[in-house]
Amino acid sequence: MSAPPYVLNFGAGPAKIPSSVLERAQSEMLNFDNSGMSVMELSHRSKTFGKILNGTKDKLKTLMDIPDNYEILFMQGGATTQFAAVFYNLVAAKQAKDGNHDEIFVDYLVSGAWSNKAAQEAERLAKNERSKITVNKVTDSKQQFGRYGNVAPADTWRFSDPAKTAYVYYCDNETVHGVEFQQVPQVDPRVPLVADVSSNFLSRPLDVRKYGVIYGGAQKNLGPAGVSIVIIRKDLLADLDVGPVRPLMLDFKTMADNESMYNTPPTFAIYMVGLVLDWLVEQGGLAQIEQRNIAKAKKLYDAIDNSPLYNCPVDPSCRSRMNVVFRLTSEALETKFLAGVSELNMVQLKGHRSVGGIRASIYNSMPEQDVDRLIAYMESFEQAHTEAAE
């Protein structure tokens, strides 16, 4: 049997998983920890899976330097489900702390498709609440600039009254539009800051203490689809009889009280996250991973910026290290470009269906030499089509 072709997977998610992680999972597939069973067959109540769950928590706590006053939850439904969970739980936490207000605000920094969807979900849910809940867009890049691809200066942001605000939400990295915050947004210390870090989770160090909630799906930087990780400050866990009526499966305190096992958790996905965390430690931790990600992104952006054929629509002040989006001078050339990369086993480079163009997702597990191969193709494609034009 011949060896499979080497594929350069630039997919935005589910995304590339380190080869050594897949090989380790393969070696343990039929007999994990001498149990005679696959991880997929283990009872989630067994001591063997308990070791996996607690070990994964401990690794995450160490890598991210998570303080003891935070809970780590493993939840199902993907990061999009957390749009509703954050609203329900943090409005409840606000009401538990201060009692029922005549009005509660939830603030959103809208910088791309995913933060916009999160704000829309909050608007939908707010309509059904007895209390008056106002969804405030602190900033909205599309309204201000006519499109996504920039973040307005912080001195133009308009926050709600912090005494009445349940939380401030932002998406740290917009996968579709290639926008990434370069600094943590400054908010009133009385207001919990919520970050969706799905597509740059563990791509760089993050000061957990600045946040009330950090969450993200695993399928971009941490493993397979099926599990979302929620890191929440314990004082934000509200009892079920306080605040909006919420499904038990979306209740953070229920999940915390049951060690993420109110029902059967996504056991295999949690196991895979643990293996990726081991790999991150082997790579030197988050500081080392960040330097690698900076180097990869710089190479690719330099290739785009120094070319008359390629153009990045994102302002340099907020370009993503994870999702590099760019366009060619015509859609016809983009079609030819994508056909050419496909022949070289470079896959999933087509931009999101809502925006088109090209998108190269270069997450933690993407080797620098694969980025180099993409750049080499870009240069040869440019030369061929420049010469043809002449």
Summary of the structure (lengths in Angstrom):
residues: 390
radius of gyration: 21.9
end to end distance: 46.6
largest distance: 71.9
contacts: 1299
relative contact order: 0.16
helix: 43%
strand: 17%
